[in-house]
């Protein structure tokens, strides 16, 4: 029993270190490929108007994500006022942008909200489903845009879409075929997941808001990336830039980075180079994007400071 309890945290620590080292390895590989110039050149071009625009777009995306989270949590029976969700989301974005892995902020807000509401499990599930809804909408937007405009992956898109559709159908059929009745852990997990999706995502009072909030959040991330590209000096047309941006945004879902940096820069370098631009331009754009996101997340630092002042040290 004790050995199992010891092995689980050790395995989680090893996985966390592996993710961080993977991000460091990607950045090191990019340094060898394009040199240090692209990592610094774009940052020197960031000016006050770009920072102000990033802060304004950050308000939109953060409020949309908070609204989506509030809707999902309410559907699962956990009260979450929008004002509280906005504060938690700002704090999560700041932690994601400053800590390894890129997801620790979301883990923190999930556990904190679960403790505040008296149901940690339901609080964690609300964040998981909220983030999943955002990724599904991002993937759907990416498929449509990548199919409509030229991009390095456009020739392979039908095959990728076919594989994803087959996998989705397989999961659906498997879930229908496997028994969900009974006391087994698997049966309980399936029943809980189905109930969560129905109540938190597909209920009449939530699905429209979740879809709209997710679409607006994706638009905000796209706008920030385009702003980063223009700030870094890119003159590529939007018809070429937006598909490349979506590829980089999809790469950000990979939890193997260092404060958000790693897969995003690697995919941007490859995508920009494959599209006939340059890998250096992709790296510069991704670096500026990371800097703008960090600046846009600074209200989250204020939330952290305010909580430390409000809650005396040593209390939970």
SELUM-8745 format. One record per residue (C-alpha): z, x, y; residue in one letter; residue number from 1. Coordinates in steps of 0.02 Angstrom, whole numbers. Last residue first. Example, Ala and Ser with C-alpha at 12.3 -4.5 7.8 and 13.67 -1.06 7.14 Angstrom:
zz=357	xx=684	yy=-53	residuo=s	num=2
zz=390	xx=615	yy=-225	residuo=a	num=1
END
This chain:
zz=186	xx=-287	yy=1370	residuo=x	num=316
zz=322	xx=-206	yy=1475	residuo=x	num=315
zz=360	xx=-20	yy=1484	residuo=x	num=314
zz=293	xx=3	yy=1660	residuo=x	num=313
zz=311	xx=-150	yy=1771	residuo=x	num=312
zz=165	xx=-272	yy=1773	residuo=x	num=311
zz=99	xx=-316	yy=1948	residuo=x	num=310
zz=62	xx=-137	yy=2002	residuo=x	num=309
zz=-20	xx=-96	yy=1836	residuo=x	num=308
zz=-118	xx=-259	yy=1844	residuo=x	num=307
zz=-181	xx=-221	yy=2019	residuo=x	num=306
zz=-236	xx=-47	yy=1967	residuo=x	num=305
zz=-335	xx=-115	yy=1820	residuo=x	num=304
zz=-416	xx=-251	yy=1927	residuo=x	num=303
zz=-461	xx=-121	yy=2058	residuo=x	num=302
zz=-545	xx=-18	yy=1923	residuo=x	num=301
zz=-643	xx=-172	yy=1875	residuo=x	num=300
zz=-703	xx=-187	yy=2055	residuo=x	num=299
zz=-785	xx=-17	yy=2019	residuo=x	num=298
zz=-907	xx=-92	yy=1893	residuo=x	num=297
zz=-1055	xx=-97	yy=2013	residuo=x	num=296
zz=-1030	xx=90	yy=2046	residuo=x	num=295
zz=-1034	xx=127	yy=1860	residuo=x	num=294
zz=-1186	xx=16	yy=1837	residuo=x	num=293
zz=-1275	xx=111	yy=1977	residuo=x	num=292
zz=-1233	xx=278	yy=1896	residuo=x	num=291
zz=-1295	xx=221	yy=1726	residuo=x	num=290
zz=-1455	xx=155	yy=1802	residuo=x	num=289
zz=-1481	xx=320	yy=1894	residuo=x	num=288
zz=-1465	xx=411	yy=1728	residuo=x	num=287
zz=-1586	xx=291	yy=1643	residuo=x	num=286
zz=-1716	xx=315	yy=1780	residuo=x	num=285
zz=-1699	xx=504	yy=1777	residuo=x	num=284
zz=-1716	xx=507	yy=1587	residuo=x	num=283
zz=-1871	xx=397	yy=1591	residuo=x	num=282
zz=-1952	xx=501	yy=1728	residuo=x	num=281
zz=-1918	xx=659	yy=1628	residuo=x	num=280
zz=-2000	xx=582	yy=1475	residuo=x	num=279
zz=-2158	xx=557	yy=1575	residuo=x	num=278
zz=-2278	xx=414	yy=1615	residuo=x	num=277
zz=-2411	xx=376	yy=1485	residuo=x	num=276
zz=-2320	xx=236	yy=1395	residuo=x	num=275
zz=-2264	xx=353	yy=1255	residuo=x	num=274
zz=-2175	xx=463	yy=1383	residuo=x	num=273
zz=-2087	xx=317	yy=1466	residuo=x	num=272
zz=-2036	xx=247	yy=1297	residuo=x	num=271
zz=-1974	xx=413	yy=1226	residuo=x	num=270
zz=-1871	xx=460	yy=1379	residuo=x	num=269
zz=-1804	xx=283	yy=1398	residuo=x	num=268
zz=-1756	xx=279	yy=1213	residuo=x	num=267
zz=-1659	xx=441	yy=1229	residuo=x	num=266
zz=-1578	xx=394	yy=1394	residuo=x	num=265
zz=-1516	xx=227	yy=1327	residuo=x	num=264
zz=-1462	xx=304	yy=1162	residuo=x	num=263
zz=-1348	xx=428	yy=1250	residuo=x	num=262
zz=-1249	xx=378	yy=1405	residuo=x	num=261
zz=-1139	xx=223	yy=1406	residuo=x	num=260
zz=-975	xx=316	yy=1429	residuo=x	num=259
zz=-1030	xx=436	yy=1291	residuo=x	num=258
zz=-1138	xx=343	yy=1168	residuo=x	num=257
zz=-1151	xx=277	yy=991	residuo=x	num=256
zz=-1119	xx=90	yy=1000	residuo=x	num=255
zz=-1306	xx=44	yy=994	residuo=x	num=254
zz=-1325	xx=-109	yy=1106	residuo=x	num=253
zz=-1383	xx=5	yy=1247	residuo=x	num=252
zz=-1543	xx=33	yy=1149	residuo=x	num=251
zz=-1593	xx=-147	yy=1184	residuo=x	num=250
zz=-1578	xx=-111	yy=1370	residuo=x	num=249
zz=-1691	xx=41	yy=1353	residuo=x	num=248
zz=-1824	xx=-61	yy=1264	residuo=x	num=247
zz=-1808	xx=-197	yy=1395	residuo=x	num=246
zz=-1836	xx=-71	yy=1534	residuo=x	num=245
zz=-1995	xx=-8	yy=1452	residuo=x	num=244
zz=-2060	xx=-187	yy=1448	residuo=x	num=243
zz=-2013	xx=-210	yy=1633	residuo=x	num=242
zz=-2094	xx=-48	yy=1693	residuo=x	num=241
zz=-2272	xx=-80	yy=1633	residuo=x	num=240
zz=-2301	xx=-251	yy=1711	residuo=x	num=239
zz=-2185	xx=-197	yy=1852	residuo=x	num=238
zz=-2309	xx=-65	yy=1906	residuo=x	num=237
zz=-2255	xx=119	yy=1891	residuo=x	num=236
zz=-2206	xx=200	yy=2056	residuo=x	num=235
zz=-2051	xx=288	yy=1990	residuo=x	num=234
zz=-1953	xx=384	yy=2121	residuo=x	num=233
zz=-1778	xx=382	yy=2047	residuo=x	num=232
zz=-1730	xx=242	yy=2167	residuo=x	num=231
zz=-1879	xx=140	yy=2107	residuo=x	num=230
zz=-1827	xx=164	yy=1926	residuo=x	num=229
zz=-1645	xx=124	yy=1964	residuo=x	num=228
zz=-1695	xx=-36	yy=2054	residuo=x	num=227
zz=-1801	xx=-83	yy=1904	residuo=x	num=226
zz=-1648	xx=-52	yy=1794	residuo=x	num=225
zz=-1537	xx=-158	yy=1906	residuo=x	num=224
zz=-1663	xx=-300	yy=1909	residuo=x	num=223
zz=-1677	xx=-297	yy=1719	residuo=x	num=222
zz=-1488	xx=-304	yy=1702	residuo=x	num=221
zz=-1481	xx=-451	yy=1822	residuo=x	num=220
zz=-1621	xx=-543	yy=1732	residuo=x	num=219
zz=-1528	xx=-519	yy=1567	residuo=x	num=218
zz=-1371	xx=-592	yy=1648	residuo=x	num=217
zz=-1471	xx=-740	yy=1713	residuo=x	num=216
zz=-1540	xx=-775	yy=1539	residuo=x	num=215
zz=-1367	xx=-761	yy=1461	residuo=x	num=214
zz=-1290	xx=-880	yy=1588	residuo=x	num=213
zz=-1430	xx=-1006	yy=1561	residuo=x	num=212
zz=-1417	xx=-1000	yy=1371	residuo=x	num=211
zz=-1227	xx=-1011	yy=1371	residuo=x	num=210
zz=-1232	xx=-1154	yy=1497	residuo=x	num=209
zz=-1357	xx=-1252	yy=1392	residuo=x	num=208
zz=-1263	xx=-1220	yy=1230	residuo=x	num=207
zz=-1090	xx=-1267	yy=1293	residuo=x	num=206
zz=-1064	xx=-1456	yy=1318	residuo=x	num=205
zz=-1183	xx=-1508	yy=1179	residuo=x	num=204
zz=-1104	xx=-1390	yy=1054	residuo=x	num=203
zz=-1215	xx=-1250	yy=992	residuo=x	num=202
zz=-1121	xx=-1095	yy=1048	residuo=x	num=201
zz=-932	xx=-1116	yy=1034	residuo=x	num=200
zz=-912	xx=-1271	yy=926	residuo=x	num=199
zz=-1060	xx=-1253	yy=807	residuo=x	num=198
zz=-1056	xx=-1064	yy=804	residuo=x	num=197
zz=-868	xx=-1060	yy=778	residuo=x	num=196
zz=-873	xx=-1189	yy=638	residuo=x	num=195
zz=-1008	xx=-1092	yy=547	residuo=x	num=194
zz=-911	xx=-930	yy=566	residuo=x	num=193
zz=-746	xx=-1008	yy=509	residuo=x	num=192
zz=-826	xx=-1088	yy=356	residuo=x	num=191
zz=-911	xx=-924	yy=310	residuo=x	num=190
zz=-749	xx=-826	yy=330	residuo=x	num=189
zz=-649	xx=-951	yy=228	residuo=x	num=188
zz=-776	xx=-944	yy=87	residuo=x	num=187
zz=-775	xx=-755	yy=89	residuo=x	num=186
zz=-585	xx=-747	yy=84	residuo=x	num=185
zz=-579	xx=-862	yy=-68	residuo=x	num=184
zz=-486	xx=-1029	yy=-55	residuo=x	num=183
zz=-626	xx=-1145	yy=-109	residuo=x	num=182
zz=-782	xx=-1216	yy=-34	residuo=x	num=181
zz=-915	xx=-1106	yy=44	residuo=x	num=180
zz=-1018	xx=-1085	yy=-114	residuo=x	num=179
zz=-1169	xx=-973	yy=-88	residuo=x	num=178
zz=-1338	xx=-1060	yy=-80	residuo=x	num=177
zz=-1334	xx=-1117	yy=101	residuo=x	num=176
zz=-1272	xx=-949	yy=165	residuo=x	num=175
zz=-1403	xx=-861	yy=60	residuo=x	num=174
zz=-1539	xx=-975	yy=128	residuo=x	num=173
zz=-1487	xx=-939	yy=308	residuo=x	num=172
zz=-1470	xx=-752	yy=277	residuo=x	num=171
zz=-1642	xx=-747	yy=196	residuo=x	num=170
zz=-1720	xx=-847	yy=337	residuo=x	num=169
zz=-1649	xx=-725	yy=464	residuo=x	num=168
zz=-1708	xx=-575	yy=363	residuo=x	num=167
zz=-1882	xx=-649	yy=348	residuo=x	num=166
zz=-1889	xx=-688	yy=534	residuo=x	num=165
zz=-1832	xx=-511	yy=575	residuo=x	num=164
zz=-1963	xx=-435	yy=459	residuo=x	num=163
zz=-2100	xx=-544	yy=531	residuo=x	num=162
zz=-2050	xx=-503	yy=709	residuo=x	num=161
zz=-2054	xx=-317	yy=668	residuo=x	num=160
zz=-2226	xx=-333	yy=588	residuo=x	num=159
zz=-2294	xx=-432	yy=735	residuo=x	num=158
zz=-2216	xx=-308	yy=859	residuo=x	num=157
zz=-2292	xx=-150	yy=786	residuo=x	num=156
zz=-2443	xx=-142	yy=901	residuo=x	num=155
zz=-2333	xx=-186	yy=1053	residuo=x	num=154
zz=-2207	xx=-47	yy=1023	residuo=x	num=153
zz=-2273	xx=77	yy=1151	residuo=x	num=152
zz=-2290	xx=-61	yy=1283	residuo=x	num=151
zz=-2426	xx=-169	yy=1357	residuo=x	num=150
zz=-2370	xx=-342	yy=1414	residuo=x	num=149
zz=-2359	xx=-513	yy=1330	residuo=x	num=148
zz=-2287	xx=-463	yy=1161	residuo=x	num=147
zz=-2158	xx=-347	yy=1239	residuo=x	num=146
zz=-2110	xx=-485	yy=1360	residuo=x	num=145
zz=-2087	xx=-619	yy=1226	residuo=x	num=144
zz=-1997	xx=-505	yy=1103	residuo=x	num=143
zz=-1885	xx=-435	yy=1240	residuo=x	num=142
zz=-1835	xx=-607	yy=1301	residuo=x	num=141
zz=-1785	xx=-655	yy=1124	residuo=x	num=140
zz=-1689	xx=-492	yy=1099	residuo=x	num=139
zz=-1595	xx=-518	yy=1263	residuo=x	num=138
zz=-1556	xx=-698	yy=1214	residuo=x	num=137
zz=-1489	xx=-640	yy=1045	residuo=x	num=136
zz=-1389	xx=-499	yy=1126	residuo=x	num=135
zz=-1306	xx=-618	yy=1249	residuo=x	num=134
zz=-1262	xx=-741	yy=1112	residuo=x	num=133
zz=-1186	xx=-600	yy=1009	residuo=x	num=132
zz=-1079	xx=-546	yy=1156	residuo=x	num=131
zz=-1009	xx=-722	yy=1173	residuo=x	num=130
zz=-987	xx=-738	yy=985	residuo=x	num=129
zz=-888	xx=-576	yy=974	residuo=x	num=128
zz=-789	xx=-615	yy=1131	residuo=x	num=127
zz=-737	xx=-786	yy=1066	residuo=x	num=126
zz=-698	xx=-713	yy=895	residuo=x	num=125
zz=-574	xx=-591	yy=971	residuo=x	num=124
zz=-483	xx=-730	yy=1063	residuo=x	num=123
zz=-480	xx=-837	yy=906	residuo=x	num=122
zz=-398	xx=-697	yy=808	residuo=x	num=121
zz=-276	xx=-653	yy=946	residuo=x	num=120
zz=-209	xx=-831	yy=961	residuo=x	num=119
zz=-65	xx=-848	yy=1085	residuo=x	num=118
zz=-176	xx=-870	yy=1237	residuo=x	num=117
zz=-116	xx=-712	yy=1325	residuo=x	num=116
zz=-123	xx=-615	yy=1161	residuo=x	num=115
zz=-301	xx=-671	yy=1125	residuo=x	num=114
zz=-353	xx=-636	yy=1304	residuo=x	num=113
zz=-286	xx=-459	yy=1290	residuo=x	num=112
zz=-364	xx=-429	yy=1119	residuo=x	num=111
zz=-537	xx=-486	yy=1174	residuo=x	num=110
zz=-525	xx=-402	yy=1344	residuo=x	num=109
zz=-479	xx=-235	yy=1264	residuo=x	num=108
zz=-614	xx=-243	yy=1131	residuo=x	num=107
zz=-741	xx=-282	yy=1267	residuo=x	num=106
zz=-684	xx=-131	yy=1367	residuo=x	num=105
zz=-690	xx=-23	yy=1212	residuo=x	num=104
zz=-873	xx=-66	yy=1184	residuo=x	num=103
zz=-972	xx=78	yy=1263	residuo=x	num=102
zz=-923	xx=203	yy=1129	residuo=x	num=101
zz=-839	xx=332	yy=1240	residuo=x	num=100
zz=-746	xx=273	yy=1397	residuo=x	num=99
zz=-806	xx=262	yy=1578	residuo=x	num=98
zz=-942	xx=129	yy=1582	residuo=x	num=97
zz=-863	xx=21	yy=1446	residuo=x	num=96
zz=-696	xx=31	yy=1538	residuo=x	num=95
zz=-776	xx=-26	yy=1701	residuo=x	num=94
zz=-872	xx=-166	yy=1615	residuo=x	num=93
zz=-712	xx=-225	yy=1529	residuo=x	num=92
zz=-614	xx=-229	yy=1692	residuo=x	num=91
zz=-752	xx=-329	yy=1776	residuo=x	num=90
zz=-755	xx=-446	yy=1626	residuo=x	num=89
zz=-567	xx=-473	yy=1632	residuo=x	num=88
zz=-571	xx=-515	yy=1818	residuo=x	num=87
zz=-719	xx=-633	yy=1795	residuo=x	num=86
zz=-636	xx=-718	yy=1645	residuo=x	num=85
zz=-477	xx=-749	yy=1745	residuo=x	num=84
zz=-577	xx=-832	yy=1885	residuo=x	num=83
zz=-678	xx=-933	yy=1759	residuo=x	num=82
zz=-522	xx=-1007	yy=1679	residuo=x	num=81
zz=-504	xx=-969	yy=1493	residuo=x	num=80
zz=-426	xx=-1101	yy=1380	residuo=x	num=79
zz=-450	xx=-1068	yy=1194	residuo=x	num=78
zz=-515	xx=-1215	yy=1090	residuo=x	num=77
zz=-666	xx=-1129	yy=1016	residuo=x	num=76
zz=-781	xx=-1221	yy=1136	residuo=x	num=75
zz=-671	xx=-1165	yy=1279	residuo=x	num=74
zz=-689	xx=-984	yy=1224	residuo=x	num=73
zz=-878	xx=-1003	yy=1217	residuo=x	num=72
zz=-887	xx=-1082	yy=1390	residuo=x	num=71
zz=-768	xx=-955	yy=1468	residuo=x	num=70
zz=-866	xx=-812	yy=1390	residuo=x	num=69
zz=-1030	xx=-879	yy=1459	residuo=x	num=68
zz=-953	xx=-900	yy=1632	residuo=x	num=67
zz=-883	xx=-723	yy=1624	residuo=x	num=66
zz=-1054	xx=-654	yy=1576	residuo=x	num=65
zz=-1134	xx=-749	yy=1721	residuo=x	num=64
zz=-999	xx=-692	yy=1842	residuo=x	num=63
zz=-1025	xx=-511	yy=1788	residuo=x	num=62
zz=-1215	xx=-521	yy=1802	residuo=x	num=61
zz=-1212	xx=-597	yy=1976	residuo=x	num=60
zz=-1076	xx=-483	yy=2045	residuo=x	num=59
zz=-1166	xx=-332	yy=1974	residuo=x	num=58
zz=-1325	xx=-382	yy=2064	residuo=x	num=57
zz=-1229	xx=-370	yy=2229	residuo=x	num=56
zz=-1148	xx=-204	yy=2183	residuo=x	num=55
zz=-1317	xx=-133	yy=2129	residuo=x	num=54
zz=-1396	xx=-189	yy=2293	residuo=x	num=53
zz=-1259	xx=-104	yy=2393	residuo=x	num=52
zz=-1278	xx=56	yy=2292	residuo=x	num=51
zz=-1467	xx=56	yy=2317	residuo=x	num=50
zz=-1447	xx=24	yy=2504	residuo=x	num=49
zz=-1320	xx=168	yy=2516	residuo=x	num=48
zz=-1430	xx=300	yy=2436	residuo=x	num=47
zz=-1464	xx=367	yy=2262	residuo=x	num=46
zz=-1595	xx=505	yy=2273	residuo=x	num=45
zz=-1480	xx=646	yy=2216	residuo=x	num=44
zz=-1443	xx=550	yy=2055	residuo=x	num=43
zz=-1629	xx=548	yy=2012	residuo=x	num=42
zz=-1642	xx=737	yy=2016	residuo=x	num=41
zz=-1484	xx=771	yy=1915	residuo=x	num=40
zz=-1522	xx=717	yy=1736	residuo=x	num=39
zz=-1708	xx=747	yy=1762	residuo=x	num=38
zz=-1673	xx=930	yy=1806	residuo=x	num=37
zz=-1559	xx=974	yy=1659	residuo=x	num=36
zz=-1700	xx=1014	yy=1539	residuo=x	num=35
zz=-1828	xx=896	yy=1464	residuo=x	num=34
zz=-1816	xx=929	yy=1277	residuo=x	num=33
zz=-1662	xx=1040	yy=1260	residuo=x	num=32
zz=-1564	xx=926	yy=1377	residuo=x	num=31
zz=-1628	xx=775	yy=1281	residuo=x	num=30
zz=-1562	xx=848	yy=1118	residuo=x	num=29
zz=-1393	xx=880	yy=1198	residuo=x	num=28
zz=-1387	xx=700	yy=1260	residuo=x	num=27
zz=-1428	xx=635	yy=1087	residuo=x	num=26
zz=-1298	xx=748	yy=1006	residuo=x	num=25
zz=-1164	xx=692	yy=1128	residuo=x	num=24
zz=-1203	xx=511	yy=1083	residuo=x	num=23
zz=-1195	xx=549	yy=897	residuo=x	num=22
zz=-1032	xx=643	yy=925	residuo=x	num=21
zz=-957	xx=489	yy=1007	residuo=x	num=20
zz=-1012	xx=375	yy=864	residuo=x	num=19
zz=-946	xx=497	yy=733	residuo=x	num=18
zz=-780	xx=512	yy=825	residuo=x	num=17
zz=-759	xx=323	yy=823	residuo=x	num=16
zz=-805	xx=316	yy=639	residuo=x	num=15
zz=-677	xx=451	yy=598	residuo=x	num=14
zz=-544	xx=359	yy=698	residuo=x	num=13
zz=-583	xx=196	yy=607	residuo=x	num=12
zz=-574	xx=284	yy=438	residuo=x	num=11
zz=-406	xx=362	yy=482	residuo=x	num=10
zz=-342	xx=192	yy=539	residuo=x	num=9
zz=-393	xx=117	yy=370	residuo=x	num=8
zz=-333	xx=262	yy=261	residuo=x	num=7
zz=-153	xx=253	yy=321	residuo=x	num=6
zz=-132	xx=69	yy=280	residuo=x	num=5
zz=-216	xx=97	yy=112	residuo=x	num=4
zz=-100	xx=244	yy=74	residuo=x	num=3
zz=51	xx=139	yy=122	residuo=x	num=2
zz=0	xx=0	yy=0	residuo=x	num=1
END
